[in-house]
Amino acid sequence: MCELTVMKPDRTILAEDVVYIGVDAGSVELRSILGDVTVVKGTIAEIDITNEAAIIQMEE
């Protein structure tokens, strides 16, 4: 399986084992393989499947 670790640009972890990323009006919803949901304000800056990581640029 390919779960992602989702981080801020400074590599602070926002969520782990993420299998779903949804975007809606400036918010990013992250869902883990266990069903945990994290919603953050920001945009997707990068998704790197090879390294199983995604970067979210947070709104200030």
PDB file with SEQRES, HELIX, SHEET and CRYST1 records, atoms N, CA, C and O in Angstrom:
SEQRES   1 A   60  MET CYS GLU LEU THR VAL MET LYS PRO ASP ARG THR ILE          
SEQRES   2 A   60  LEU ALA GLU ASP VAL VAL TYR ILE GLY VAL ASP ALA GLY          
SEQRES   3 A   60  SER VAL GLU LEU ARG SER ILE LEU GLY ASP VAL THR VAL          
SEQRES   4 A   60  VAL LYS GLY THR ILE ALA GLU ILE ASP ILE THR ASN GLU          
SEQRES   5 A   60  ALA ALA ILE ILE GLN MET GLU GLU                              
SHEET    1 AA1 6 LEU A   4  MET A   7  0                                        
SHEET    2 AA1 6 ILE A  13  ASP A  24 -1                                        
SHEET    3 AA1 6 SER A  27  SER A  32 -1                                        
SHEET    4 AA1 6 VAL A  37  ASP A  48 -1                                        
SHEET    5 AA1 6 ALA A  53  MET A  58 -1                                        
SHEET    6 AA1 6 LEU A   4  MET A   7  1                                        
CRYST1    1.000    1.000    1.000  90.00  90.00  90.00 P 1           1          
ATOM      1  N   MET A   1       0.834  -1.181   0.000  1.00  0.00           N  
ATOM      2  CA  MET A   1       0.000   0.000   0.000  1.00  0.00           C  
ATOM      3  C   MET A   1       0.881   1.248   0.000  1.00  0.00           C  
ATOM      4  O   MET A   1       2.063   1.178   0.338  1.00  0.00           O  
ATOM      5  N   CYS A   2       0.315   2.366  -0.373  1.00  0.00           N  
ATOM      6  CA  CYS A   2       1.094   3.598  -0.470  1.00  0.00           C  
ATOM      7  C   CYS A   2       0.436   4.677   0.387  1.00  0.00           C  
ATOM      8  O   CYS A   2      -0.326   5.501  -0.117  1.00  0.00           O  
ATOM      9  N   GLU A   3       0.734   4.666   1.674  1.00  0.00           N  
ATOM     10  CA  GLU A   3       0.223   5.709   2.557  1.00  0.00           C  
ATOM     11  C   GLU A   3       1.239   6.844   2.595  1.00  0.00           C  
ATOM     12  O   GLU A   3       2.445   6.621   2.489  1.00  0.00           O  
ATOM     13  N   LEU A   4       0.738   8.049   2.746  1.00  0.00           N  
ATOM     14  CA  LEU A   4       1.601   9.225   2.748  1.00  0.00           C  
ATOM     15  C   LEU A   4       1.758   9.807   4.146  1.00  0.00           C  
ATOM     16  O   LEU A   4       0.849   9.727   4.972  1.00  0.00           O  
ATOM     17  N   THR A   5       2.916  10.388   4.393  1.00  0.00           N  
ATOM     18  CA  THR A   5       3.119  11.259   5.541  1.00  0.00           C  
ATOM     19  C   THR A   5       2.944  12.672   5.007  1.00  0.00           C  
ATOM     20  O   THR A   5       3.612  13.064   4.050  1.00  0.00           O  
ATOM     21  N   VAL A   6       2.052  13.435   5.619  1.00  0.00           N  
ATOM     22  CA  VAL A   6       1.766  14.791   5.151  1.00  0.00           C  
ATOM     23  C   VAL A   6       2.393  15.776   6.124  1.00  0.00           C  
ATOM     24  O   VAL A   6       2.195  15.689   7.336  1.00  0.00           O  
ATOM     25  N   MET A   7       3.162  16.724   5.564  1.00  0.00           N  
ATOM     26  CA  MET A   7       3.950  17.642   6.378  1.00  0.00           C  
ATOM     27  C   MET A   7       3.797  19.079   5.913  1.00  0.00           C  
ATOM     28  O   MET A   7       3.338  19.348   4.802  1.00  0.00           O  
ATOM     29  N   LYS A   8       4.192  20.003   6.792  1.00  0.00           N  
ATOM     30  CA  LYS A   8       4.382  21.404   6.419  1.00  0.00           C  
ATOM     31  C   LYS A   8       5.725  21.494   5.691  1.00  0.00           C  
ATOM     32  O   LYS A   8       6.507  20.545   5.742  1.00  0.00           O  
ATOM     33  N   PRO A   9       6.013  22.615   5.012  1.00  0.00           N  
ATOM     34  CA  PRO A   9       7.301  22.757   4.328  1.00  0.00           C  
ATOM     35  C   PRO A   9       8.520  22.592   5.245  1.00  0.00           C  
ATOM     36  O   PRO A   9       9.587  22.187   4.783  1.00  0.00           O  
ATOM     37  N   ASP A  10       8.369  22.902   6.539  1.00  0.00           N  
ATOM     38  CA  ASP A  10       9.498  22.737   7.467  1.00  0.00           C  
ATOM     39  C   ASP A  10       9.621  21.307   7.986  1.00  0.00           C  
ATOM     40  O   ASP A  10      10.421  21.035   8.881  1.00  0.00           O  
ATOM     41  N   ARG A  11       8.828  20.393   7.423  1.00  0.00           N  
ATOM     42  CA  ARG A  11       8.816  18.955   7.735  1.00  0.00           C  
ATOM     43  C   ARG A  11       8.115  18.602   9.044  1.00  0.00           C  
ATOM     44  O   ARG A  11       8.244  17.477   9.526  1.00  0.00           O  
ATOM     45  N   THR A  12       7.371  19.550   9.627  1.00  0.00           N  
ATOM     46  CA  THR A  12       6.515  19.243  10.767  1.00  0.00           C  
ATOM     47  C   THR A  12       5.385  18.350  10.263  1.00  0.00           C  
ATOM     48  O   THR A  12       4.713  18.690   9.290  1.00  0.00           O  
ATOM     49  N   ILE A  13       5.176  17.221  10.914  1.00  0.00           N  
ATOM     50  CA  ILE A  13       4.174  16.258  10.465  1.00  0.00           C  
ATOM     51  C   ILE A  13       2.769  16.718  10.835  1.00  0.00           C  
ATOM     52  O   ILE A  13       2.496  17.070  11.983  1.00  0.00           O  
ATOM     53  N   LEU A  14       1.883  16.707   9.843  1.00  0.00           N  
ATOM     54  CA  LEU A  14       0.470  17.027  10.044  1.00  0.00           C  
ATOM     55  C   LEU A  14      -0.357  15.756  10.212  1.00  0.00           C  
ATOM     56  O   LEU A  14      -1.282  15.724  11.024  1.00  0.00           O  
ATOM     57  N   ALA A  15      -0.034  14.711   9.454  1.00  0.00           N  
ATOM     58  CA  ALA A  15      -0.774  13.451   9.520  1.00  0.00           C  
ATOM     59  C   ALA A  15       0.083  12.338   8.920  1.00  0.00           C  
ATOM     60  O   ALA A  15       0.899  12.573   8.028  1.00  0.00           O  
ATOM     61  N   GLU A  16      -0.119  11.127   9.426  1.00  0.00           N  
ATOM     62  CA  GLU A  16       0.613   9.964   8.926  1.00  0.00           C  
ATOM     63  C   GLU A  16      -0.359   8.916   8.401  1.00  0.00           C  
ATOM     64  O   GLU A  16      -1.542   8.924   8.740  1.00  0.00           O  
ATOM     65  N   ASP A  17       0.152   8.016   7.572  1.00  0.00           N  
ATOM     66  CA  ASP A  17      -0.634   6.921   6.996  1.00  0.00           C  
ATOM     67  C   ASP A  17      -1.863   7.434   6.245  1.00  0.00           C  
ATOM     68  O   ASP A  17      -2.939   6.841   6.326  1.00  0.00           O  
ATOM     69  N   VAL A  18      -1.698   8.542   5.512  1.00  0.00           N  
ATOM     70  CA  VAL A  18      -2.796   9.181   4.789  1.00  0.00           C  
ATOM     71  C   VAL A  18      -3.057   8.435   3.475  1.00  0.00           C  
ATOM     72  O   VAL A  18      -2.137   8.168   2.702  1.00  0.00           O  
ATOM     73  N   VAL A  19      -4.335   8.106   3.245  1.00  0.00           N  
ATOM     74  CA  VAL A  19      -4.735   7.417   2.018  1.00  0.00           C  
ATOM     75  C   VAL A  19      -5.683   8.256   1.163  1.00  0.00           C  
ATOM     76  O   VAL A  19      -5.997   7.877   0.035  1.00  0.00           O  
ATOM     77  N   TYR A  20      -6.143   9.402   1.697  1.00  0.00           N  
ATOM     78  CA  TYR A  20      -7.049  10.287   0.959  1.00  0.00           C  
ATOM     79  C   TYR A  20      -6.686  11.729   1.264  1.00  0.00           C  
ATOM     80  O   TYR A  20      -6.503  12.107   2.421  1.00  0.00           O  
ATOM     81  N   ILE A  21      -6.584  12.535   0.203  1.00  0.00           N  
ATOM     82  CA  ILE A  21      -6.391  13.977   0.344  1.00  0.00           C  
ATOM     83  C   ILE A  21      -7.458  14.653  -0.509  1.00  0.00           C  
ATOM     84  O   ILE A  21      -7.542  14.418  -1.714  1.00  0.00           O  
ATOM     85  N   GLY A  22      -8.273  15.496   0.127  1.00  0.00           N  
ATOM     86  CA  GLY A  22      -9.310  16.235  -0.589  1.00  0.00           C  
ATOM     87  C   GLY A  22      -9.120  17.727  -0.392  1.00  0.00           C  
ATOM     88  O   GLY A  22      -8.701  18.168   0.678  1.00  0.00           O  
ATOM     89  N   VAL A  23      -9.429  18.508  -1.424  1.00  0.00           N  
ATOM     90  CA  VAL A  23      -9.264  19.960  -1.366  1.00  0.00           C  
ATOM     91  C   VAL A  23     -10.622  20.618  -1.569  1.00  0.00           C  
ATOM     92  O   VAL A  23     -11.368  20.251  -2.477  1.00  0.00           O  
ATOM     93  N   ASP A  24     -10.943  21.607  -0.705  1.00  0.00           N  
ATOM     94  CA  ASP A  24     -12.214  22.315  -0.823  1.00  0.00           C  
ATOM     95  C   ASP A  24     -12.056  23.736  -0.304  1.00  0.00           C  
ATOM     96  O   ASP A  24     -11.917  23.947   0.901  1.00  0.00           O  
ATOM     97  N   ALA A  25     -12.077  24.704  -1.200  1.00  0.00           N  
ATOM     98  CA  ALA A  25     -12.086  26.132  -0.845  1.00  0.00           C  
ATOM     99  C   ALA A  25     -11.044  26.520   0.195  1.00  0.00           C  
ATOM    100  O   ALA A  25     -11.382  27.109   1.221  1.00  0.00           O  
ATOM    101  N   GLY A  26      -9.793  26.198  -0.060  1.00  0.00           N  
ATOM    102  CA  GLY A  26      -8.723  26.613   0.842  1.00  0.00           C  
ATOM    103  C   GLY A  26      -8.463  25.687   2.008  1.00  0.00           C  
ATOM    104  O   GLY A  26      -7.586  25.959   2.828  1.00  0.00           O  
ATOM    105  N   SER A  27      -9.208  24.596   2.100  1.00  0.00           N  
ATOM    106  CA  SER A  27      -8.981  23.600   3.146  1.00  0.00           C  
ATOM    107  C   SER A  27      -8.522  22.298   2.504  1.00  0.00           C  
ATOM    108  O   SER A  27      -8.923  21.963   1.389  1.00  0.00           O  
ATOM    109  N   VAL A  28      -7.678  21.575   3.220  1.00  0.00           N  
ATOM    110  CA  VAL A  28      -7.210  20.273   2.765  1.00  0.00           C  
ATOM    111  C   VAL A  28      -7.619  19.250   3.813  1.00  0.00           C  
ATOM    112  O   VAL A  28      -7.268  19.376   4.986  1.00  0.00           O  
ATOM    113  N   GLU A  29      -8.361  18.238   3.384  1.00  0.00           N  
ATOM    114  CA  GLU A  29      -8.795  17.166   4.285  1.00  0.00           C  
ATOM    115  C   GLU A  29      -7.882  15.964   4.096  1.00  0.00           C  
ATOM    116  O   GLU A  29      -7.657  15.515   2.972  1.00  0.00           O  
ATOM    117  N   LEU A  30      -7.363  15.450   5.195  1.00  0.00           N  
ATOM    118  CA  LEU A  30      -6.464  14.302   5.183  1.00  0.00           C  
ATOM    119  C   LEU A  30      -7.132  13.166   5.945  1.00  0.00           C  
ATOM    120  O   LEU A  30      -7.565  13.353   7.082  1.00  0.00           O  
ATOM    121  N   ARG A  31      -7.217  11.991   5.327  1.00  0.00           N  
ATOM    122  CA  ARG A  31      -7.806  10.827   6.002  1.00  0.00           C  
ATOM    123  C   ARG A  31      -6.771   9.713   6.059  1.00  0.00           C  
ATOM    124  O   ARG A  31      -6.148   9.370   5.054  1.00  0.00           O  
ATOM    125  N   SER A  32      -6.600   9.157   7.253  1.00  0.00           N  
ATOM    126  CA  SER A  32      -5.636   8.072   7.420  1.00  0.00           C  
ATOM    127  C   SER A  32      -6.277   6.731   7.096  1.00  0.00           C  
ATOM    128  O   SER A  32      -7.495   6.628   6.949  1.00  0.00           O  
ATOM    129  N   ILE A  33      -5.452   5.721   6.991  1.00  0.00           N  
ATOM    130  CA  ILE A  33      -5.923   4.371   6.718  1.00  0.00           C  
ATOM    131  C   ILE A  33      -6.847   3.868   7.829  1.00  0.00           C  
ATOM    132  O   ILE A  33      -7.673   2.985   7.597  1.00  0.00           O  
ATOM    133  N   LEU A  34      -6.710   4.427   9.036  1.00  0.00           N  
ATOM    134  CA  LEU A  34      -7.560   4.044  10.169  1.00  0.00           C  
ATOM    135  C   LEU A  34      -8.817   4.895  10.273  1.00  0.00           C  
ATOM    136  O   LEU A  34      -9.640   4.674  11.161  1.00  0.00           O  
ATOM    137  N   GLY A  35      -8.975   5.871   9.369  1.00  0.00           N  
ATOM    138  CA  GLY A  35     -10.168   6.704   9.363  1.00  0.00           C  
ATOM    139  C   GLY A  35     -10.042   8.011  10.116  1.00  0.00           C  
ATOM    140  O   GLY A  35     -11.011   8.765  10.201  1.00  0.00           O  
ATOM    141  N   ASP A  36      -8.862   8.300  10.670  1.00  0.00           N  
ATOM    142  CA  ASP A  36      -8.650   9.589  11.338  1.00  0.00           C  
ATOM    143  C   ASP A  36      -8.707  10.701  10.294  1.00  0.00           C  
ATOM    144  O   ASP A  36      -8.150  10.565   9.204  1.00  0.00           O  
ATOM    145  N   VAL A  37      -9.379  11.802  10.630  1.00  0.00           N  
ATOM    146  CA  VAL A  37      -9.532  12.925   9.697  1.00  0.00           C  
ATOM    147  C   VAL A  37      -8.874  14.165  10.288  1.00  0.00           C  
ATOM    148  O   VAL A  37      -9.114  14.521  11.441  1.00  0.00           O  
ATOM    149  N   THR A  38      -8.039  14.818   9.478  1.00  0.00           N  
ATOM    150  CA  THR A  38      -7.409  16.083   9.842  1.00  0.00           C  
ATOM    151  C   THR A  38      -7.747  17.079   8.745  1.00  0.00           C  
ATOM    152  O   THR A  38      -7.591  16.776   7.562  1.00  0.00           O  
ATOM    153  N   VAL A  39      -8.210  18.265   9.126  1.00  0.00           N  
ATOM    154  CA  VAL A  39      -8.506  19.316   8.148  1.00  0.00           C  
ATOM    155  C   VAL A  39      -7.619  20.511   8.467  1.00  0.00           C  
ATOM    156  O   VAL A  39      -7.595  20.990   9.600  1.00  0.00           O  
ATOM    157  N   VAL A  40      -6.889  20.992   7.459  1.00  0.00           N  
ATOM    158  CA  VAL A  40      -6.000  22.139   7.638  1.00  0.00           C  
ATOM    159  C   VAL A  40      -6.310  23.181   6.572  1.00  0.00           C  
ATOM    160  O   VAL A  40      -6.810  22.848   5.498  1.00  0.00           O  
ATOM    161  N   LYS A  41      -6.015  24.438   6.867  1.00  0.00           N  
ATOM    162  CA  LYS A  41      -6.176  25.519   5.891  1.00  0.00           C  
ATOM    163  C   LYS A  41      -4.853  25.671   5.148  1.00  0.00           C  
ATOM    164  O   LYS A  41      -3.809  25.909   5.755  1.00  0.00           O  
ATOM    165  N   GLY A  42      -4.912  25.532   3.835  1.00  0.00           N  
ATOM    166  CA  GLY A  42      -3.710  25.647   3.036  1.00  0.00           C  
ATOM    167  C   GLY A  42      -3.912  25.036   1.663  1.00  0.00           C  
ATOM    168  O   GLY A  42      -5.038  24.764   1.248  1.00  0.00           O  
ATOM    169  N   THR A  43      -2.797  24.821   0.959  1.00  0.00           N  
ATOM    170  CA  THR A  43      -2.826  24.241  -0.377  1.00  0.00           C  
ATOM    171  C   THR A  43      -1.753  23.168  -0.492  1.00  0.00           C  
ATOM    172  O   THR A  43      -0.758  23.180   0.233  1.00  0.00           O  
ATOM    173  N   ILE A  44      -1.973  22.252  -1.406  1.00  0.00           N  
ATOM    174  CA  ILE A  44      -0.981  21.209  -1.650  1.00  0.00           C  
ATOM    175  C   ILE A  44       0.183  21.830  -2.411  1.00  0.00           C  
ATOM    176  O   ILE A  44      -0.006  22.409  -3.481  1.00  0.00           O  
ATOM    177  N   ALA A  45       1.383  21.708  -1.861  1.00  0.00           N  
ATOM    178  CA  ALA A  45       2.575  22.231  -2.520  1.00  0.00           C  
ATOM    179  C   ALA A  45       3.297  21.136  -3.300  1.00  0.00           C  
ATOM    180  O   ALA A  45       3.906  21.406  -4.335  1.00  0.00           O  
ATOM    181  N   GLU A  46       3.227  19.892  -2.798  1.00  0.00           N  
ATOM    182  CA  GLU A  46       3.989  18.808  -3.420  1.00  0.00           C  
ATOM    183  C   GLU A  46       3.421  17.467  -2.986  1.00  0.00           C  
ATOM    184  O   GLU A  46       3.019  17.292  -1.836  1.00  0.00           O  
ATOM    185  N   ILE A  47       3.390  16.525  -3.916  1.00  0.00           N  
ATOM    186  CA  ILE A  47       3.090  15.131  -3.591  1.00  0.00           C  
ATOM    187  C   ILE A  47       4.204  14.294  -4.200  1.00  0.00           C  
ATOM    188  O   ILE A  47       4.456  14.365  -5.403  1.00  0.00           O  
ATOM    189  N   ASP A  48       4.871  13.498  -3.365  1.00  0.00           N  
ATOM    190  CA  ASP A  48       6.002  12.674  -3.786  1.00  0.00           C  
ATOM    191  C   ASP A  48       5.680  11.220  -3.442  1.00  0.00           C  
ATOM    192  O   ASP A  48       5.935  10.767  -2.326  1.00  0.00           O  
ATOM    193  N   ILE A  49       5.122  10.500  -4.400  1.00  0.00           N  
ATOM    194  CA  ILE A  49       4.712   9.118  -4.156  1.00  0.00           C  
ATOM    195  C   ILE A  49       5.925   8.230  -3.880  1.00  0.00           C  
ATOM    196  O   ILE A  49       5.853   7.341  -3.032  1.00  0.00           O  
ATOM    197  N   THR A  50       7.034   8.455  -4.579  1.00  0.00           N  
ATOM    198  CA  THR A  50       8.230   7.638  -4.377  1.00  0.00           C  
ATOM    199  C   THR A  50       8.681   7.658  -2.926  1.00  0.00           C  
ATOM    200  O   THR A  50       9.061   6.626  -2.373  1.00  0.00           O  
ATOM    201  N   ASN A  51       8.639   8.836  -2.308  1.00  0.00           N  
ATOM    202  CA  ASN A  51       9.055   8.971  -0.907  1.00  0.00           C  
ATOM    203  C   ASN A  51       7.877   8.953   0.063  1.00  0.00           C  
ATOM    204  O   ASN A  51       8.047   9.191   1.259  1.00  0.00           O  
ATOM    205  N   GLU A  52       6.682   8.670  -0.457  1.00  0.00           N  
ATOM    206  CA  GLU A  52       5.465   8.554   0.355  1.00  0.00           C  
ATOM    207  C   GLU A  52       5.237   9.783   1.235  1.00  0.00           C  
ATOM    208  O   GLU A  52       4.990   9.669   2.436  1.00  0.00           O  
ATOM    209  N   ALA A  53       5.326  10.963   0.608  1.00  0.00           N  
ATOM    210  CA  ALA A  53       5.186  12.217   1.357  1.00  0.00           C  
ATOM    211  C   ALA A  53       4.393  13.243   0.552  1.00  0.00           C  
ATOM    212  O   ALA A  53       4.380  13.227  -0.678  1.00  0.00           O  
ATOM    213  N   ALA A  54       3.732  14.135   1.289  1.00  0.00           N  
ATOM    214  CA  ALA A  54       3.052  15.279   0.683  1.00  0.00           C  
ATOM    215  C   ALA A  54       3.351  16.500   1.542  1.00  0.00           C  
ATOM    216  O   ALA A  54       3.482  16.396   2.761  1.00  0.00           O  
ATOM    217  N   ILE A  55       3.456  17.656   0.895  1.00  0.00           N  
ATOM    218  CA  ILE A  55       3.731  18.912   1.588  1.00  0.00           C  
ATOM    219  C   ILE A  55       2.521  19.826   1.417  1.00  0.00           C  
ATOM    220  O   ILE A  55       2.031  20.022   0.305  1.00  0.00           O  
ATOM    221  N   ILE A  56       2.046  20.383   2.529  1.00  0.00           N  
ATOM    222  CA  ILE A  56       0.940  21.333   2.521  1.00  0.00           C  
ATOM    223  C   ILE A  56       1.481  22.706   2.902  1.00  0.00           C  
ATOM    224  O   ILE A  56       2.083  22.868   3.964  1.00  0.00           O  
ATOM    225  N   GLN A  57       1.267  23.699   2.029  1.00  0.00           N  
ATOM    226  CA  GLN A  57       1.627  25.084   2.341  1.00  0.00           C  
ATOM    227  C   GLN A  57       0.482  25.671   3.147  1.00  0.00           C  
ATOM    228  O   GLN A  57      -0.613  25.865   2.621  1.00  0.00           O  
ATOM    229  N   MET A  58       0.725  25.952   4.408  1.00  0.00           N  
ATOM    230  CA  MET A  58      -0.312  26.437   5.312  1.00  0.00           C  
ATOM    231  C   MET A  58      -0.623  27.898   5.034  1.00  0.00           C  
ATOM    232  O   MET A  58       0.262  28.671   4.665  1.00  0.00           O  
ATOM    233  N   GLU A  59      -1.909  28.280   5.215  1.00  0.00           N  
ATOM    234  CA  GLU A  59      -2.295  29.687   5.131  1.00  0.00           C  
ATOM    235  C   GLU A  59      -1.783  30.410   6.358  1.00  0.00           C  
ATOM    236  O   GLU A  59      -1.693  29.831   7.440  1.00  0.00           O  
ATOM    237  N   GLU A  60      -1.446  31.685   6.185  1.00  0.00           N  
ATOM    238  CA  GLU A  60      -0.949  32.458   7.330  1.00  0.00           C  
ATOM    239  C   GLU A  60      -1.982  33.390   7.850  1.00  0.00           C  
ATOM    240  O   GLU A  60      -1.731  34.115   8.812  1.00  0.00           O  
TER     241      GLU A  60                                                      
END                                                                             
